[in-house]
Amino acid sequence: MPNVSMTVNGKQVSGEVEGRTLLSTFIRETLDLTGTHIGCDTSQCGACVIHVNGQSVKSCSMLALQADGADVTTIEGLAAGDQMHPMQEAFRDCHGLQCGFCTPGMVMSAVDLLQHNPDPTDHEIREWLEGNICRCTGYHNIVKAVKQAAGAMKGQAAAAE
Amino acid sequence: MSATGIGASVKRKEDKRFLTGQGNYTHDIDRPNQTYAYILRSPMAHATIKSVGVDAAKGAPGVVAVFTGADMAEIGGIPCGWGVNNKDGSPMNEPKHPVLAEGKVRHVGDPIAVVIAETYEQAKDAAEMIELDLEELPAVIDMEKAISGSGALVHDDAPDNLCYDWELGDEAEVDAEFKNAAHVVSIDVTNNRLIPNAMEPRAAIGEFDKATGEYTLYTTSQNPHVIRLLMGAFVLSLPEHKLRVVAPDVGGGFGSKIYHYAEEAIVTWAAPRVGRPIKWVAERSEAFMSDAHGRDHITHADLALDAEGKFLGLKVYTKANMGAYLSTFSTCVPTYLHATLLAGVYTTPKIYSEVKAIFTNTVPVDAYRGAGRPEATYLLERLVSKAAWELGIDQVEIRRKNFIPKDAFPYQTPVALQYDSGDYEASLDAALKLADYDGFPARKEEAAKRGKLRGIGFSTYVEACGIAPSAVVGSLGARAGLFESANVRVHPTGSVSIFTGSHSHGQGHETTFAQLVSETLGIPIDNVDIVHGDTNKVAFGMGTYGSRSLAVGGEAIMKALGKVTDKAKKIAAHILEASEADIEFKDGKFTVAGTDKEMAFGEIALAAYVPHNFPHDQLEPGLEEQAFYDPMNFTYPGGCHICEVEIDPDTGVVEVVGMTAVDDVGRVINPMIVEGQIHGGLAQGIGQALLETCVYDEDGQLVTGSYMDYCMPRADNLPDFKAATTETLCAHNSLGVKGCGEVGAIGSPPSVINAVLDALRDRGVTDISMPATPQKVWQALRAAEMPAAAE
């Protein structure tokens, strides 16, 4: 079986995989990073969104081998130690999660939105998150959380300047 | 109000683990040396199993074992939890529901064999090698055809595919009201079949410990004790003390994870046979064809009114799809959770309801968020709006005219239930204000300028939840009691573990229940842990469904907390050398009335475990109490949902531009969580009304078998919600709580469809079915324009 190596959450990792092994499976089964969830088999639900080389990706839509040499961040790598990322904080603050299953993918996707668009409108947030299905919240509080995180991150950026 | 007590929007204790990827769902659990199961399912809706050739699969790489229905024939079938009688008093038809198919398959997805292998991929590959010889039989999909007497039989021992033919009320008595009526308004509605789609697919891990003879099942369940009882006692004949069921973090349920499923029994039964743990995780496409579906009613209803628009009588005839087998609570949904709600919020004096439950070659149908109550609310609120339009009465006025007045509680309905409290005018008034009803004509006019048809729709509803008084449901055929248990364990240094039989799969129990403890004992919320989801930790539990967690599970906690404070007072009296009657407990402090003597809760806790001078004949050491709570009645949340839509007449696209919900859920413990529950329910209600439906073709193939085909509500399909609460307290529990988990999904669908019809009625459209897709709306508009052309 071929070997694959990549950086995940800042650590160099490698492992043997089958050619057909999905990146999502490699992350969950080989690396035991179970925060990345599998909610469907048609790349529709978005529970498995991670960042590959800084971009949000549905990790079920890539083979593990395609990520050879990539820099990967999963939900486990988003917080700085005990300090949650402003997006994570905002989701908690706005009650943007209930059962928590879609949450990792939703948060990773939302973080990438703000990389592309630091000040999105409600409409832009809803359009961006169209590929992440949540069955619990009705999205209202998720939209609120993303807006709040955008505000917090702008504040942080201003303070850093 | 304290910052962490009753009424505070405390941020959730469970969130950090979910937000950082530390949740522990069944799929995340790996047991040492585990194997993986793949279930081979029927590709046909109805067929005779001629043979299942497993030899090649058994020899495939990595395969540990293959089992078929023949191997499991000695075990029991999956039981149904509720018996319903026919009109003549005879019991319902209850065919066997085998764990693995025996002789026939009866729906696409019916499990036929299980392959257990070293890896999931190997199990799945080997399943391809099973030689399946099925002789296809005609499938029965349509309910009308199923009971026509001319089609195939799903079960040879269920004539006309009838499970039961049940009634509530006296048809002749209601007919008499109709003779005096000035108007009769009739409606035919379909409550579309839905696929629950909790985001976490079901999963199960079976394990057997040879040394102790104990089985463990990890499963995605809303009620692990119920699974232990159903699977242990009825399917596998395993005693409770040798069977542990763990439901760890569960990623949403909405009803679909109440039931005992075949896969749970398969992995538990097979674990000792392969001598290793067995893990099964559903793929989403499997979930579509094996999770119990919801709704699926066809109803005809007639409403009799006097000349002023007062309701005189109601007759409702429903056909309810049971699918191929009876799932755990399937039989009570169209009867005791549906027909008993047909009074709604109105004073209709005479009501008759008939329900025929029908077998078809489809996935079993059972409770899905709301369960029976959305179906009742939908037909009733559609009918009320239709009556208003036909009689030329205002939508709001016809409702007000027929409301049960707020001073009429307790109110005995003609359909068995006695509502304990409510104020329907209050929630209607609040909703009208929040939705800016007065501004609607101007908004409609403005929309018309943009070429859009704007409509407003109402739903004023009541539901029965907090399920349920054991005595009542027992007399109606439930084969279980529906109480809840709680155990309060005060540790020596004053922290508290609460063991609850309720189960949280998104509802936030770890926070809301901790607020009850923080408030009652006056201790910091961080000193409280809520333990749930493990039959080896929690004494007993009936689980979470029917919006029962707070109203039943929370009350059990309150009862146990009461016992703890009673005992703590005894300890305080002893130590402070006072009479027990003089001990007061407030804000976490025990004081002797009229003195400055006091002890903090933590000091009492420590004393309880360091009882150096306790009078042991009067005072036991320790501080731990258990309680079981069985409610006196259902609880009756109610409210008003107002939907506003804009329709593009050229495309038929319906946009929800306003969704207002004012719900009376009794006392609110955590407003943030309650609002979140309502939002989620509204999303599912709008989903049912506009987007979601399960489609089978006439051969019984599931057409909507993936997220590519089944239209889940996504972020860009839904509006911001306006949600608020009014409050009348539940009259029969100490907290005054009613339950909030289902109200959104119960109240909202008719408000959406009534809004669509309000928008379309100027164009001559008088009916549309759920989901009101662009195609249906467009066709309805064209048909109204040119009746002949659209055919």
Interface residues (C-beta under 8 A of the other chain):
Chain A: E18 R20 R28 L33 T34 G35 T36 H37 I38 G39 C40 D41 T42 Q44 C45 A47 T74 I75 E76 L78 A79 M84 Q88 F91 R92 D93 H95 L97 Q98 C99 G100 F101 C102 T103 P104 V107 D122 H123 I125 R126 E127 L129 E130 G131 N132 I133 C134 R135 C136 T137 G138 Y139 H140 N141 I142 V143
Chain B: K11 R12 E14 D15 K16 R17 F18 L19 T20 G21 Q22 G23 Y25 H27 D28 E121 N197 A198 M199 E200 P201 D249 V250 G251 G252 F254 V281 E283 R284 S285 H505 G506 Q507 G508 M672 I673 E675 G676 H679 G680 G681 L682 A683 Q684 S706 Y707 M708 M712 P713 R714 A715 D716 L718 D720 F721 G744
